[in-house]
Amino acid sequence: MLSDFNLQMVKEVEKQFNLSFKSFNLNKNIIKNLFKNYQSKEITIDFYDSSPPQCKECEQLNCENCELYEAWFKSEERLKFNNWVDIFGPGIWDYDQEDSNKFAKNLLLEILKEDKEKDDRLFIAYKNNSLILYYYNRDRKECCDYGFVFKKRED
Ligand SMILES: [Zn+2]
């Protein structure tokens, strides 16, 4: 389960985008059906990794062995501050629709593989003709969340 603080951060995302999240569990069939009925319109990767401390011994910025890093990694300040967003989708980075679908599918398969803890990190919301998935992951090693916007296929 996510801690109260992390759940509060999820609430902030809901508020920001005016969504209403429900917990959502993935499996391979769900992923297959999703792409039968929807196309990937946008994938956002939101980073929460600004200003990591420099290790006094090895001088690296993200030395996982040092106490400073540990404190930074766990700090609420880090978890609250979205310092970078990467966006992928049709028309961005020379992606076409098929590239975008492939990218989203691979990311979801990766999440399915990673998330053996089943701790309710994935959320679903519907808005107009869109299906939105949000994966809360900023409190883990990657320091980033993943957002997916899918549009219903028109054929
Ligand atoms: Zn070090």
Residues whose N, C-alpha, C, O or C-beta is under 5 A from the ligand:
A	BS01	ZN	C55 E57 C58 E59 C63 C66
